[in-house]
Amino acid sequence: MGKIRKQHVWMGWMLLLGIFLLTGCETEHRFVKSTAFKGTHQIVLTFAGPVEEAWAKNLDHYAVYEKPDPDILLGLAGVSLSQDRTTVTLTFRDALNQEQPHLIRLKEILSDGKSQGGALLTVKKAYLGYLVSVLLGAMIIKNFVFTKYLGLCVFFGTSQKKSTAVGMGVTFTLVMVASAMMSWFMYQFVLKPLRLDFLQIVVFIGLVSLSVQAVDTILRKVNPALFKAFGVYLVLVIANCIILAVPLILANNEYNALESLMLAVGAGTGFLIALFLMSSVRERLETANVPPTYRGLPIAFITAGLFALAFMGFSGMSLF
Amino acid sequence: MKSALIALAVLGCIGLLFGIGLALAAQKFAVKANPKVEEVLEVLAGAQ
């Protein structure tokens, strides 16, 4: 009996999680079937039914911009309509930056003399690839430690031994995912609808300390062995700036639930990688013959600088 | 004025909610600490 009830509780949680993830996905207009980039200069819109030729050919009916800059409209060079009048191809004067999601505002769609209302559409690269690029971007290409120089105090403090470094990295990733998802939820469903965005830093700091405290309390009871291993680092996580930077980034870029999750996981594992690399080098430095002036932190700073130089090799790389 | 009041109310509610949540969690996941540990620590010099 108890077992069945436990399963029900689990299913309930999964359902909740599913709903939570679904709300993060954007809903498109009911009359527009799909949007996609084509080549470097084109965007293809597919409609559910035939649209009026006069409507489709008018360039004034389209306003296209990159999601972060709604003020800068992209210059349209031409519009073409397919034979069956369901596919519109927009051609632009300049090449599109496909890294950014683009928004298209359509003025009142006319189809067979009937109005289908206006529409605001999003064009993105293939979604799975986009998610992976967010993940790898946060993890390696835009590594928070080596390219944004965030979270350095904890980075230098816990990278003396490999075991400490890995412990800190794993704890950090766990807390990061929990707090980032909570922050995303709070931002999208509480702060933004009430126009309280200016309070985001205050709320995010509160959420970070909340999740640290919650993990501390729960882990202490549920898994004392794990708590002994991670407990020391939990307090340090609060003092880390990456954990505050991630909620701010995902609030600024209007990420949805899945993208936020990827960013959080990427930032966490990126920090883990950075800590592990650094601790491997510092363990060797212990036995190396370092000039007395440079012993300890100075040589660690130099090492971190060399790592940052190496990570510059990834900069500007685009995947998918 | 009105927006300030809304902000105060919302933040207050969030804080209260989380506080209650944490308190409940602390109660549910309470760990019994051995009282002797504290007694022994009190008797010791405790310079560190």
Interface residues (C-beta under 8 A of the other chain):
Chain A: M186 V190 L194 R195 L196 L199 V202 V203 G206 L210 Q213 A214 T217 I218 R220 K221 V222 P224
Chain B: S3 I6 A7 V10 L11 I14 G15 F18 G21 L22 A25 A26 F29 A30 V31
